Amino acid sequence: MDKKDIEYYMNLPYNYLIQPVLDESENYYYGKVLELDGCQSTGENFEETYSNLLEAMKGWLEVKLEYNDPIPEPLVDESYSGKFVVRIPKSLHRKLAIEAEQEGISLNQYAMYKLSR
């Protein structure tokens, strides 16, 4: 089996979240790679944030590869049906599943937690 390198991981379809932040002192954009815990960046606009996020992702991956730490692969849309008791959009299902995985609990447990708040 070939060793997986940075180029391999950089070309996988990870899920990115980029959103505007309207702070009291400034406005900027915040971005993160949902599957890569702690991989995040900011920028003045969407494009800059995306570029900065890719740079942060490369650095994040370099460190993980250097120390032979496990690197999660992306969760793909085909893994989700879009339903658990109630119908929801696939994108929301994917987001909740990623968050549940990050918390180390099942999607049903996570949904119960979110609904009970």
N, CA, C and O atoms as CSV, one atom per row, in Angstrom:
chain,resi,resn,atom,element,x,y,z
A,1,MET,N,N,0.837,-1.183,0.000
A,1,MET,CA,C,0.000,0.000,0.000
A,1,MET,C,C,0.886,1.252,0.000
A,1,MET,O,O,1.849,1.337,0.762
A,2,ASP,N,N,0.557,2.211,-0.851
A,2,ASP,CA,C,1.326,3.448,-0.922
A,2,ASP,C,C,1.111,4.285,0.327
A,2,ASP,O,O,0.018,4.327,0.892
A,3,LYS,N,N,2.175,4.946,0.740
A,3,LYS,CA,C,2.074,5.848,1.886
A,3,LYS,C,C,1.272,7.081,1.483
A,3,LYS,O,O,1.510,7.667,0.427
A,4,LYS,N,N,0.332,7.466,2.319
A,4,LYS,CA,C,-0.495,8.636,2.049
A,4,LYS,C,C,0.292,9.884,2.432
A,4,LYS,O,O,0.799,9.994,3.548
A,5,ASP,N,N,0.387,10.838,1.476
A,5,ASP,CA,C,1.148,12.057,1.712
A,5,ASP,C,C,0.215,13.270,1.753
A,5,ASP,O,O,-1.005,13.138,1.645
A,6,ILE,N,N,0.808,14.439,1.909
A,6,ILE,CA,C,0.018,15.667,1.999
A,6,ILE,C,C,-0.849,15.858,0.762
A,6,ILE,O,O,-2.019,16.227,0.873
A,7,GLU,N,N,-0.287,15.611,-0.408
A,7,GLU,CA,C,-1.060,15.785,-1.645
A,7,GLU,C,C,-2.297,14.894,-1.641
A,7,GLU,O,O,-3.369,15.320,-2.070
A,8,TYR,N,N,-2.155,13.663,-1.161
A,8,TYR,CA,C,-3.299,12.747,-1.070
A,8,TYR,C,C,-4.410,13.377,-0.225
A,8,TYR,O,O,-5.561,13.447,-0.657
A,9,TYR,N,N,-4.057,13.836,0.985
A,9,TYR,CA,C,-5.062,14.396,1.894
A,9,TYR,C,C,-5.622,15.728,1.391
A,9,TYR,O,O,-6.816,15.989,1.541
A,10,MET,N,N,-4.777,16.568,0.800
A,10,MET,CA,C,-5.238,17.875,0.311
A,10,MET,C,C,-6.256,17.732,-0.820
A,10,MET,O,O,-7.057,18.638,-1.053
A,11,ASN,N,N,-6.227,16.603,-1.518
A,11,ASN,CA,C,-7.156,16.386,-2.626
A,11,ASN,C,C,-8.428,15.640,-2.233
A,11,ASN,O,O,-9.284,15.386,-3.080
A,12,LEU,N,N,-8.557,15.292,-0.963
A,12,LEU,CA,C,-9.783,14.624,-0.506
A,12,LEU,C,C,-10.894,15.660,-0.309
A,12,LEU,O,O,-10.606,16.826,-0.038
A,13,PRO,N,N,-12.156,15.249,-0.443
A,13,PRO,CA,C,-13.284,16.197,-0.326
A,13,PRO,C,C,-13.704,16.472,1.121
A,13,PRO,O,O,-14.797,16.095,1.546
A,14,TYR,N,N,-12.819,17.135,1.865
A,14,TYR,CA,C,-13.158,17.503,3.239
A,14,TYR,C,C,-14.283,18.537,3.236
A,14,TYR,O,O,-14.518,19.216,2.236
A,15,ASN,N,N,-14.966,18.641,4.363
A,15,ASN,CA,C,-16.057,19.598,4.526
A,15,ASN,C,C,-15.525,20.857,5.203
A,15,ASN,O,O,-15.024,20.810,6.327
A,16,TYR,N,N,-15.642,21.981,4.499
A,16,TYR,CA,C,-15.181,23.267,5.006
A,16,TYR,C,C,-16.374,24.089,5.464
A,16,TYR,O,O,-17.435,24.058,4.841
A,17,LEU,N,N,-16.197,24.816,6.543
A,17,LEU,CA,C,-17.209,25.755,7.011
A,17,LEU,C,C,-16.541,27.126,7.061
A,17,LEU,O,O,-15.558,27.323,7.774
A,18,ILE,N,N,-17.085,28.069,6.297
A,18,ILE,CA,C,-16.589,29.446,6.315
A,18,ILE,C,C,-17.782,30.346,6.552
A,18,ILE,O,O,-18.785,30.267,5.841
A,19,GLN,N,N,-17.670,31.204,7.557
A,19,GLN,CA,C,-18.802,32.067,7.898
A,19,GLN,C,C,-18.317,33.444,8.330
A,19,GLN,O,O,-17.229,33.585,8.890
A,20,PRO,N,N,-19.141,34.460,8.063
A,20,PRO,CA,C,-18.773,35.802,8.519
A,20,PRO,C,C,-18.937,35.918,10.033
A,20,PRO,O,O,-19.832,35.312,10.622
A,21,VAL,N,N,-18.064,36.702,10.647
A,21,VAL,CA,C,-18.141,36.981,12.078
A,21,VAL,C,C,-18.305,38.488,12.229
A,21,VAL,O,O,-17.471,39.268,11.769
A,22,LEU,N,N,-19.382,38.878,12.872
A,22,LEU,CA,C,-19.653,40.293,13.103
A,22,LEU,C,C,-19.388,40.577,14.573
A,22,LEU,O,O,-20.267,40.423,15.422
A,23,ASP,N,N,-18.172,40.990,14.853
A,23,ASP,CA,C,-17.706,41.236,16.206
A,23,ASP,C,C,-17.929,42.709,16.546
A,23,ASP,O,O,-18.115,43.532,15.649
A,24,GLU,N,N,-17.913,43.041,17.831
A,24,GLU,CA,C,-18.067,44.439,18.246
A,24,GLU,C,C,-16.935,45.307,17.708
A,24,GLU,O,O,-17.148,46.476,17.386
A,25,SER,N,N,-15.736,44.745,17.609
A,25,SER,CA,C,-14.582,45.543,17.205
A,25,SER,C,C,-14.232,45.415,15.726
A,25,SER,O,O,-13.616,46.319,15.162
A,26,GLU,N,N,-14.618,44.296,15.082
A,26,GLU,CA,C,-14.273,44.106,13.677
A,26,GLU,C,C,-15.166,43.051,13.031
A,26,GLU,O,O,-15.843,42.283,13.714
A,27,ASN,N,N,-15.153,43.031,11.711
A,27,ASN,CA,C,-15.846,42.018,10.943
A,27,ASN,C,C,-14.804,41.221,10.173
A,27,ASN,O,O,-13.896,41.798,9.575
A,28,TYR,N,N,-14.928,39.908,10.184
A,28,TYR,CA,C,-13.995,39.045,9.472
A,28,TYR,C,C,-14.691,37.732,9.156
A,28,TYR,O,O,-15.863,37.546,9.481
A,29,TYR,N,N,-13.971,36.836,8.530
A,29,TYR,CA,C,-14.504,35.511,8.221
A,29,TYR,C,C,-13.710,34.472,8.997
A,29,TYR,O,O,-12.502,34.609,9.190
A,30,TYR,N,N,-14.401,33.439,9.434
A,30,TYR,CA,C,-13.801,32.325,10.174
A,30,TYR,C,C,-14.053,31.051,9.386
A,30,TYR,O,O,-15.162,30.827,8.901
A,31,GLY,N,N,-13.037,30.220,9.257
A,31,GLY,CA,C,-13.205,28.961,8.549
A,31,GLY,C,C,-12.563,27.812,9.297
A,31,GLY,O,O,-11.594,27.992,10.034
A,32,LYS,N,N,-13.123,26.616,9.094
A,32,LYS,CA,C,-12.532,25.417,9.685
A,32,LYS,C,C,-12.824,24.222,8.795
A,32,LYS,O,O,-13.769,24.229,8.007
A,33,VAL,N,N,-11.991,23.191,8.937
A,33,VAL,CA,C,-12.206,21.914,8.263
A,33,VAL,C,C,-12.901,21.033,9.292
A,33,VAL,O,O,-12.322,20.709,10.328
A,34,LEU,N,N,-14.144,20.645,9.008
A,34,LEU,CA,C,-14.960,19.990,10.024
A,34,LEU,C,C,-14.383,18.675,10.532
A,34,LEU,O,O,-14.517,18.374,11.718
A,35,GLU,N,N,-13.755,17.894,9.686
A,35,GLU,CA,C,-13.226,16.602,10.114
A,35,GLU,C,C,-11.873,16.689,10.814
A,35,GLU,O,O,-11.458,15.732,11.467
A,36,LEU,N,N,-11.181,17.819,10.689
A,36,LEU,CA,C,-9.824,17.959,11.228
A,36,LEU,C,C,-9.843,18.870,12.449
A,36,LEU,O,O,-9.760,20.091,12.319
A,37,ASP,N,N,-9.950,18.285,13.614
A,37,ASP,CA,C,-10.094,19.026,14.860
A,37,ASP,C,C,-8.972,20.039,15.042
A,37,ASP,O,O,-7.796,19.674,15.050
A,38,GLY,N,N,-9.330,21.301,15.188
A,38,GLY,CA,C,-8.354,22.362,15.408
A,38,GLY,C,C,-7.802,22.994,14.148
A,38,GLY,O,O,-7.007,23.930,14.230
A,39,CYS,N,N,-8.202,22.505,12.983
A,39,CYS,CA,C,-7.729,23.076,11.718
A,39,CYS,C,C,-8.660,24.227,11.344
A,39,CYS,O,O,-9.786,24.011,10.897
A,40,GLN,N,N,-8.174,25.448,11.535
A,40,GLN,CA,C,-9.011,26.631,11.353
A,40,GLN,C,C,-8.176,27.828,10.937
A,40,GLN,O,O,-6.952,27.821,11.066
A,41,SER,N,N,-8.850,28.859,10.435
A,41,SER,CA,C,-8.173,30.088,10.047
A,41,SER,C,C,-9.193,31.210,9.922
A,41,SER,O,O,-10.397,30.980,10.039
A,42,THR,N,N,-8.709,32.417,9.684
A,42,THR,CA,C,-9.566,33.581,9.484
A,42,THR,C,C,-9.058,34.383,8.291
A,42,THR,O,O,-7.978,34.119,7.762
A,43,GLY,N,N,-9.852,35.360,7.878
A,43,GLY,CA,C,-9.458,36.250,6.798
A,43,GLY,C,C,-10.418,37.417,6.702
A,43,GLY,O,O,-11.448,37.443,7.375
A,44,GLU,N,N,-10.076,38.385,5.860
A,44,GLU,CA,C,-10.906,39.566,5.698
A,44,GLU,C,C,-12.133,39.310,4.835
A,44,GLU,O,O,-13.135,40.015,4.952
A,45,ASN,N,N,-12.057,38.287,3.952
A,45,ASN,CA,C,-13.196,37.940,3.093
A,45,ASN,C,C,-13.201,36.433,2.880
A,45,ASN,O,O,-12.315,35.725,3.357
A,46,PHE,N,N,-14.210,35.949,2.157
A,46,PHE,CA,C,-14.359,34.513,1.944
A,46,PHE,C,C,-13.134,33.918,1.254
A,46,PHE,O,O,-12.592,32.906,1.697
A,47,GLU,N,N,-12.704,34.557,0.163
A,47,GLU,CA,C,-11.596,34.026,-0.629
A,47,GLU,C,C,-10.306,33.953,0.187
A,47,GLU,O,O,-9.596,32.949,0.139
A,48,GLU,N,N,-10.004,35.011,0.931
A,48,GLU,CA,C,-8.795,35.021,1.756
A,48,GLU,C,C,-8.881,33.953,2.839
A,48,GLU,O,O,-7.895,33.274,3.126
A,49,THR,N,N,-10.047,33.807,3.434
A,49,THR,CA,C,-10.228,32.807,4.480
A,49,THR,C,C,-10.036,31.405,3.921
A,49,THR,O,O,-9.393,30.570,4.557
A,50,TYR,N,N,-10.588,31.135,2.733
A,50,TYR,CA,C,-10.422,29.830,2.109
A,50,TYR,C,C,-8.939,29.557,1.825
A,50,TYR,O,O,-8.446,28.463,2.099
A,51,SER,N,N,-8.240,30.537,1.284
A,51,SER,CA,C,-6.814,30.388,0.998
A,51,SER,C,C,-6.030,30.145,2.287
A,51,SER,O,O,-5.177,29.260,2.337
A,52,ASN,N,N,-6.315,30.927,3.327
A,52,ASN,CA,C,-5.645,30.761,4.617
A,52,ASN,C,C,-5.971,29.399,5.235
A,52,ASN,O,O,-5.118,28.785,5.877
A,53,LEU,N,N,-7.202,28.933,5.039
A,53,LEU,CA,C,-7.613,27.643,5.582
A,53,LEU,C,C,-6.855,26.502,4.904
A,53,LEU,O,O,-6.458,25.542,5.564
A,54,LEU,N,N,-6.654,26.602,3.590
A,54,LEU,CA,C,-5.884,25.574,2.891
A,54,LEU,C,C,-4.437,25.548,3.378
A,54,LEU,O,O,-3.841,24.479,3.514
A,55,GLU,N,N,-3.877,26.728,3.641
A,55,GLU,CA,C,-2.512,26.808,4.181
A,55,GLU,C,C,-2.454,26.195,5.580
A,55,GLU,O,O,-1.522,25.460,5.905
A,56,ALA,N,N,-3.462,26.503,6.409
A,56,ALA,CA,C,-3.522,25.927,7.757
A,56,ALA,C,C,-3.693,24.411,7.688
A,56,ALA,O,O,-3.115,23.673,8.486
A,57,MET,N,N,-4.488,23.959,6.732
A,57,MET,CA,C,-4.716,22.526,6.565
A,57,MET,C,C,-3.415,21.812,6.200
A,57,MET,O,O,-3.123,20.732,6.715
A,58,LYS,N,N,-2.647,22.420,5.317
A,58,LYS,CA,C,-1.362,21.833,4.916
A,58,LYS,C,C,-0.445,21.703,6.132
A,58,LYS,O,O,0.174,20.658,6.333
A,59,GLY,N,N,-0.357,22.748,6.933
A,59,GLY,CA,C,0.464,22.706,8.145
A,59,GLY,C,C,-0.045,21.680,9.145
A,59,GLY,O,O,0.743,20.968,9.768
A,60,TRP,N,N,-1.365,21.605,9.299
A,60,TRP,CA,C,-1.993,20.641,10.212
A,60,TRP,C,C,-1.621,19.225,9.788
A,60,TRP,O,O,-1.246,18.394,10.614
A,61,LEU,N,N,-1.731,18.965,8.484
A,61,LEU,CA,C,-1.421,17.636,7.949
A,61,LEU,C,C,0.068,17.303,8.093
A,61,LEU,O,O,0.424,16.171,8.423
A,62,GLU,N,N,0.938,18.293,7.845
A,62,GLU,CA,C,2.386,18.065,7.978
A,62,GLU,C,C,2.738,17.584,9.377
A,62,GLU,O,O,3.522,16.649,9.536
A,63,VAL,N,N,2.165,18.218,10.386
A,63,VAL,CA,C,2.447,17.835,11.769
A,63,VAL,C,C,1.928,16.430,12.049
A,63,VAL,O,O,2.630,15.619,12.653
A,64,LYS,N,N,0.705,16.136,11.616
A,64,LYS,CA,C,0.135,14.803,11.841
A,64,LYS,C,C,0.975,13.730,11.164
A,64,LYS,O,O,1.237,12.681,11.754
A,65,LEU,N,N,1.401,13.985,9.926
A,65,LEU,CA,C,2.216,13.016,9.203
A,65,LEU,C,C,3.589,12.848,9.855
A,65,LEU,O,O,4.104,11.733,9.940
A,66,GLU,N,N,4.183,13.956,10.317
A,66,GLU,CA,C,5.502,13.909,10.958
A,66,GLU,C,C,5.491,13.008,12.193
A,66,GLU,O,O,6.445,12.272,12.443
A,67,TYR,N,N,4.399,13.075,12.963
A,67,TYR,CA,C,4.305,12.304,14.199
A,67,TYR,C,C,3.520,11.006,14.034
A,67,TYR,O,O,3.215,10.326,15.013
A,68,ASN,N,N,3.196,10.667,12.778
A,68,ASN,CA,C,2.419,9.449,12.483
A,68,ASN,C,C,1.107,9.395,13.253
A,68,ASN,O,O,0.651,8.320,13.643
A,69,ASP,N,N,0.499,10.564,13.472
A,69,ASP,CA,C,-0.812,10.624,14.123
A,69,ASP,C,C,-1.896,10.253,13.113
A,69,ASP,O,O,-1.727,10.479,11.915
A,70,PRO,N,N,-3.001,9.687,13.584
A,70,PRO,CA,C,-4.083,9.352,12.659
A,70,PRO,C,C,-4.701,10.617,12.053
A,70,PRO,O,O,-4.840,11.638,12.727
A,71,ILE,N,N,-5.065,10.532,10.790
A,71,ILE,CA,C,-5.703,11.643,10.089
A,71,ILE,C,C,-7.066,11.168,9.606
A,71,ILE,O,O,-7.147,10.254,8.785
A,72,PRO,N,N,-8.141,11.778,10.105
A,72,PRO,CA,C,-9.468,11.355,9.654
A,72,PRO,C,C,-9.678,11.689,8.180
A,72,PRO,O,O,-9.252,12.742,7.705
A,73,GLU,N,N,-10.327,10.800,7.476
A,73,GLU,CA,C,-10.682,11.083,6.092
A,73,GLU,C,C,-12.072,11.697,6.081
A,73,GLU,O,O,-12.823,11.552,7.045
A,74,PRO,N,N,-12.424,12.387,4.990
A,74,PRO,CA,C,-13.707,13.094,4.960
A,74,PRO,C,C,-14.901,12.163,5.016
A,74,PRO,O,O,-14.860,11.021,4.558
A,75,LEU,N,N,-15.951,12.688,5.587
A,75,LEU,CA,C,-17.237,12.010,5.570
A,75,LEU,C,C,-17.934,12.440,4.286
A,75,LEU,O,O,-18.052,13.632,4.006
A,76,VAL,N,N,-18.390,11.476,3.517
A,76,VAL,CA,C,-18.969,11.779,2.210
A,76,VAL,C,C,-20.483,11.744,2.255
A,76,VAL,O,O,-21.079,11.057,3.084
A,77,ASP,N,N,-21.102,12.501,1.345
A,77,ASP,CA,C,-22.553,12.610,1.298
A,77,ASP,C,C,-23.266,11.273,1.158
A,77,ASP,O,O,-24.361,11.094,1.692
A,78,GLU,N,N,-22.646,10.320,0.436
A,78,GLU,CA,C,-23.305,9.048,0.191
A,78,GLU,C,C,-23.549,8.256,1.474
A,78,GLU,O,O,-24.342,7.314,1.478
A,79,SER,N,N,-22.868,8.633,2.569
A,79,SER,CA,C,-23.014,7.911,3.831
A,79,SER,C,C,-24.279,8.299,4.592
A,79,SER,O,O,-24.605,7.685,5.609
A,80,TYR,N,N,-24.986,9.304,4.111
A,80,TYR,CA,C,-26.112,9.826,4.872
A,80,TYR,C,C,-27.398,9.742,4.080
A,80,TYR,O,O,-27.448,10.128,2.912
A,81,SER,N,N,-28.432,9.238,4.718
A,81,SER,CA,C,-29.727,9.121,4.064
A,81,SER,C,C,-30.544,10.400,4.213
A,81,SER,O,O,-31.425,10.670,3.396
A,82,GLY,N,N,-30.264,11.181,5.238
A,82,GLY,CA,C,-31.018,12.404,5.474
A,82,GLY,C,C,-32.184,12.223,6.428
A,82,GLY,O,O,-33.032,13.109,6.526
A,83,LYS,N,N,-32.251,11.107,7.130
A,83,LYS,CA,C,-33.361,10.932,8.067
A,83,LYS,C,C,-32.934,10.214,9.335
A,83,LYS,O,O,-32.096,9.313,9.300
A,84,PHE,N,N,-33.504,10.610,10.431
A,84,PHE,CA,C,-33.450,9.907,11.710
A,84,PHE,C,C,-34.672,10.377,12.471
A,84,PHE,O,O,-34.665,11.440,13.092
A,85,VAL,N,N,-35.695,9.594,12.417
A,85,VAL,CA,C,-37.010,9.847,12.984
A,85,VAL,C,C,-37.736,10.958,12.223
A,85,VAL,O,O,-38.889,10.769,11.835
A,86,VAL,N,N,-37.100,12.101,11.999
A,86,VAL,CA,C,-37.690,13.183,11.213
A,86,VAL,C,C,-36.810,13.433,9.993
A,86,VAL,O,O,-35.606,13.178,10.037
A,87,ARG,N,N,-37.393,13.925,8.913
A,87,ARG,CA,C,-36.613,14.238,7.715
A,87,ARG,C,C,-35.927,15.586,7.913
A,87,ARG,O,O,-36.540,16.555,8.361
A,88,ILE,N,N,-34.638,15.625,7.570
A,88,ILE,CA,C,-33.862,16.862,7.629
A,88,ILE,C,C,-33.032,16.958,6.359
A,88,ILE,O,O,-32.834,15.944,5.688
A,89,PRO,N,N,-32.542,18.137,6.006
A,89,PRO,CA,C,-31.662,18.258,4.831
A,89,PRO,C,C,-30.393,17.440,5.027
A,89,PRO,O,O,-29.890,17.319,6.143
A,90,LYS,N,N,-29.877,16.879,3.933
A,90,LYS,CA,C,-28.652,16.078,4.010
A,90,LYS,C,C,-27.491,16.867,4.610
A,90,LYS,O,O,-26.691,16.317,5.367
A,91,SER,N,N,-27.398,18.145,4.277
A,91,SER,CA,C,-26.286,18.949,4.802
A,91,SER,C,C,-26.366,19.065,6.329
A,91,SER,O,O,-25.336,19.044,7.003
A,92,LEU,N,N,-27.566,19.185,6.873
A,92,LEU,CA,C,-27.723,19.243,8.330
A,92,LEU,C,C,-27.398,17.884,8.944
A,92,LEU,O,O,-26.768,17.813,9.999
A,93,HIS,N,N,-27.825,16.806,8.286
A,93,HIS,CA,C,-27.516,15.457,8.760
A,93,HIS,C,C,-26.000,15.261,8.827
A,93,HIS,O,O,-25.484,14.759,9.826
A,94,ARG,N,N,-25.284,15.655,7.768
A,94,ARG,CA,C,-23.829,15.526,7.718
A,94,ARG,C,C,-23.183,16.334,8.852
A,94,ARG,O,O,-22.297,15.840,9.550
A,95,LYS,N,N,-23.639,17.585,9.025
A,95,LYS,CA,C,-23.080,18.458,10.067
A,95,LYS,C,C,-23.267,17.840,11.454
A,95,LYS,O,O,-22.329,17.815,12.252
A,96,LEU,N,N,-24.471,17.342,11.746
A,96,LEU,CA,C,-24.741,16.743,13.052
A,96,LEU,C,C,-23.917,15.467,13.247
A,96,LEU,O,O,-23.422,15.213,14.345
A,97,ALA,N,N,-23.767,14.671,12.195
A,97,ALA,CA,C,-22.982,13.435,12.297
A,97,ALA,C,C,-21.514,13.750,12.587
A,97,ALA,O,O,-20.882,13.065,13.391
A,98,ILE,N,N,-20.967,14.780,11.938
A,98,ILE,CA,C,-19.579,15.177,12.176
A,98,ILE,C,C,-19.410,15.659,13.613
A,98,ILE,O,O,-18.444,15.297,14.285
A,99,GLU,N,N,-20.345,16.472,14.076
A,99,GLU,CA,C,-20.267,16.975,15.451
A,99,GLU,C,C,-20.387,15.835,16.460
A,99,GLU,O,O,-19.682,15.826,17.469
A,100,ALA,N,N,-21.275,14.874,16.195
A,100,ALA,CA,C,-21.429,13.727,17.096
A,100,ALA,C,C,-20.134,12.923,17.155
A,100,ALA,O,O,-19.699,12.506,18.228
A,101,GLU,N,N,-19.527,12.712,15.991
A,101,GLU,CA,C,-18.270,11.963,15.949
A,101,GLU,C,C,-17.189,12.696,16.747
A,101,GLU,O,O,-16.411,12.068,17.466
A,102,GLN,N,N,-17.146,14.010,16.620
A,102,GLN,CA,C,-16.147,14.789,17.366
A,102,GLN,C,C,-16.375,14.677,18.875
A,102,GLN,O,O,-15.430,14.758,19.659
A,103,GLU,N,N,-17.639,14.491,19.276
A,103,GLU,CA,C,-17.960,14.332,20.698
A,103,GLU,C,C,-17.803,12.882,21.160
A,103,GLU,O,O,-17.835,12.601,22.359
A,104,GLY,N,N,-17.632,11.958,20.200
A,104,GLY,CA,C,-17.455,10.551,20.531
A,104,GLY,C,C,-18.735,9.849,20.928
A,104,GLY,O,O,-18.703,8.871,21.676
A,105,ILE,N,N,-19.866,10.339,20.432
A,105,ILE,CA,C,-21.158,9.718,20.753
A,105,ILE,C,C,-21.919,9.439,19.464
A,105,ILE,O,O,-21.547,9.925,18.396
A,106,SER,N,N,-22.981,8.658,19.569
A,106,SER,CA,C,-23.775,8.326,18.390
A,106,SER,C,C,-24.594,9.535,17.951
A,106,SER,O,O,-24.814,10.474,18.717
A,107,LEU,N,N,-25.034,9.486,16.713
A,107,LEU,CA,C,-25.883,10.563,16.198
A,107,LEU,C,C,-27.173,10.660,17.006
A,107,LEU,O,O,-27.635,11.763,17.297
A,108,ASN,N,N,-27.756,9.529,17.370
A,108,ASN,CA,C,-28.992,9.560,18.167
A,108,ASN,C,C,-28.764,10.225,19.524
A,108,ASN,O,O,-29.591,11.021,19.969
A,109,GLN,N,N,-27.650,9.904,20.183
A,109,GLN,CA,C,-27.331,10.536,21.464
A,109,GLN,C,C,-27.118,12.038,21.284
A,109,GLN,O,O,-27.582,12.844,22.091
A,110,TYR,N,N,-26.418,12.397,20.226
A,110,TYR,CA,C,-26.145,13.808,19.968
A,110,TYR,C,C,-27.428,14.566,19.676
A,110,TYR,O,O,-27.624,15.676,20.170
A,111,ALA,N,N,-28.307,13.968,18.870
A,111,ALA,CA,C,-29.592,14.611,18.556
A,111,ALA,C,C,-30.412,14.804,19.836
A,111,ALA,O,O,-31.031,15.851,20.029
A,112,MET,N,N,-30.413,13.798,20.702
A,112,MET,CA,C,-31.140,13.906,21.975
A,112,MET,C,C,-30.571,15.066,22.789
A,112,MET,O,O,-31.324,15.852,23.362
A,113,TYR,N,N,-29.230,15.174,22.842
A,113,TYR,CA,C,-28.574,16.257,23.554
A,113,TYR,C,C,-28.981,17.607,22.967
A,113,TYR,O,O,-29.366,18.515,23.703
A,114,LYS,N,N,-28.897,17.741,21.637
A,114,LYS,CA,C,-29.226,19.011,20.991
A,114,LYS,C,C,-30.699,19.380,21.190
A,114,LYS,O,O,-31.025,20.547,21.408
A,115,LEU,N,N,-31.572,18.397,21.115
A,115,LEU,CA,C,-33.011,18.653,21.269
A,115,LEU,C,C,-33.404,18.979,22.702
A,115,LEU,O,O,-34.399,19.667,22.927
A,116,SER,N,N,-32.642,18.499,23.669
A,116,SER,CA,C,-33.000,18.713,25.074
A,116,SER,C,C,-32.478,20.031,25.633
A,116,SER,O,O,-32.792,20.386,26.769
A,117,ARG,N,N,-31.690,20.755,24.857
A,117,ARG,CA,C,-31.109,22.013,25.329
A,117,ARG,C,C,-32.099,23.113,25.370
A,117,ARG,O,O,-31.760,24.235,25.746
